[in-house]
């Protein structure tokens, strides 16, 4: 809703609706949504988020049907070849996570896309950074995308794909929750993802204000406390405390990325 200030014909925004290209109970959404919601609240804005398949989410946020993207990589415009020019990055990093490779072959170690040569590889549709990495190494006939990441893991389990590329923490969740995937393991990481929110350019004047508020939240401790609560909620909701969280997430006080305000990272 827009409130008109007649004297200066200026606008005050009291509500934003962002898109999430992943389910709201996914790791990235559960971390980034409460952070951004609090930053918007401090600016007098109520933030809502609607989840859609990633390609549709991008179309809606870029067109202005929705007001922004909850989480995309820092280099989003580069990896998407400038296809979504109406999205403006909010210049404060919300999260750091990892692009990981999963396979039934536990003897292989993957450290780059070059190691995937001649293999068949799947990834969740709409992940522009992964699409770009794979397309630079593999022929199109060896790359498969689906909106359901779980379906891709099941294809690897059945031997229909050699590898699936996923966010590390989300991939491990699937392995724990679905017994039929127990033969699959993480066999390497391709890159780190620095995650930012993006806002449609019609509200570009809000981007620096929200970024400044997020940085203030890092200084006053709110950012860290929200992350801790969100991680705890993720673990309990996914029933994965022992197998994922405690194994891979040391105490947040030990994370240099969190204790350094300027880093703006929340690492796995």
Secondary structure, DSSP 4 states (H G I P E B T S, - for coil): -EEEETTTTEEEE-EEEEEESS-TTSHHHHHHHHHHHHHHHTTT-EEEEEE--HHHHHHHHHHTSS-EEEEEETTHHHHTTT--TTEEE-SS--EEEEEEEEES-TT--B-SGGGGTT--EEEETT-HHHHHHHHTTS-GGGEEEES-HHHHHHHHHTTS-SEEEEEHHHHHHHHHH-GGGTT-EEEEEEEEEEEEEEEEGGGHHHHHHHHHHHHHHHHHTHHHHHHHHHHHHHHHHHT-IIIIIHHH---GGG-HHHH-TTT-----
